């Protein structure tokens, strides 16, 4: 098995999720972006419990590109404090090779 990095981000609407996801793939910071189904988030914010509809996006990238991808997402995101999470995952050697090629800087 080989490793790639996954980066998970929540967006406030599908249009901004799609625009930023496309930008990240076109800029080769990510090999792939999966826009998932809308979900509900419940969280404390500024002294109140909030509920919001959000669109999660799962980015697949090369481990060496992960930090640049996370920085670009933070810079372009519309939230004051976006949730940008990452973890390494194992995958097949062929898929990892494709991710490394497509997310080459």
N, C-alpha and C positions, 0 to 999 in steps of 0.2 A: 504494500500500500504506500501511497504518497500523500503528502499534506498540501492543502490549500487553506486559505483563510476565508471565513464567512464573516460578513459585516451586516448587521441587522439594524434597520432604521425605521422609525415611525414618522409618517407625514400626515398633515392635517387634511389633505384632500388628494384625490387620485391624479388630478392634473399636475400638481407640483411634484408628486412622487414620480410620475412618468417622465416629466421634463428633466428632473435631476438624474434619474436612472439612465435615461438616454445619453445625457451629457457625460456621465461617468464611463459608460461603455465607449462612446465616441472618443473620449480622451484617453482611453486604454488604461484607466485606473481600475476598471473591473472588466472581467471577461463576460459576465452575465449579470443581469438583474431580474429577479422574479418579483413582480408586484402581486401580493397576496390579497385575499379578500378582506374587506373592511371589517374592523373589529371595534369593540368598545374598550376604552382605557379608563380606569378609575384611579385617581392619584391625588395626594395632597399638594396644593399649590397656594402659596401666600395665605396660609391660615384657613383654607377651606378645602373640602373634598370636592374635586371636579370630576366630571364625566365628559369624555370626548370621543367622537368617532375618529378613527385613525386608519391609515393604510400602511401596512408593514411592507417593507421591501427587503429582500435578502440578496445581497451582493456576493458574488464569488470572485475572488481575486488571488493573485500570487502573494505569498507571505511578505515578500519584499516590497510590495505595493500597498499593503494594508494601511500603514500610517499615512501615506499620501492620500489614499482614498478617504480615510476618516477625517483628515484635515480639510479636504475639499468639500466633503459633505457638511461638516460643521460650518464652514464659511458660507455656503449657499443655502443652508436650511433656514426656514422662516421662523422657527421657534427660538425663544430666548435661551432655552436649555434643552437641545434635542437629545433624545436617547440614541446614542450611536454605540452599539455593542459589537464585540468581535470575539471569535474563538477559532482555534485551528481545528480542522477536521481531516480525517483520512478518507481517501478516495482511490479509485483505480489509477494505475500509472498512466494509462492513456488519457483519462479525463484531466488529471493533473498536468500532463504535458500540454494539453489544449489550453487550459487556464493560464499556464505560464506564458504560452505563446501570445495569447490574446490580451493579456494584461501586462505586456512588456513595456517598460518605460523608456 
